[in-house]
Amino acid sequence: MSTKSKITIISILSYGFFVILAYFFKFLSPAKIGITWTAFWYIAVALIVYYLWFKNLIFQRVIYYARQLNLTQADLANRLPNLKPNQIVPDPHRVNLFAPLFTFPLQGLDRLNTQLTQEARQNGIKPFK
């Protein structure tokens, strides 16, 4: 099973778990908070799950290409010139099941993804699945 499939299944199950909890505990009941707020929270949680799905997918791709190119945490940090002191670049040689939520932004992952994907193509590395 590909990484994209695994992350997609986890995301769908997470959202389904949220919907089941909301249904059984009735904390998003339209009778309590109104139909507008109920719809808002279901859509907001769906968007949050989508954001986390996307960030984890890009994160796993960056880690895959960094490992294939034998890059270290310092090598990845050198590719990001405007890194803030509180932003921690992920270590490709450490097991990371999920993307860092607050310590590394999506913009940094996107920049690394673009650079590493191009470099991997030039070196003939198999595409990320």
Secondary structure as GFF3:
##gff-version 3
##sequence-region A 1 129
A	DSSP	alpha_helix	3	25	.	.	.	ID=ss1
A	DSSP	alpha_helix	30	33	.	.	.	ID=ss2
A	DSSP	alpha_helix	35	68	.	.	.	ID=ss3
A	DSSP	alpha_helix	73	78	.	.	.	ID=ss4
A	DSSP	alpha_helix	106	123	.	.	.	ID=ss5
###
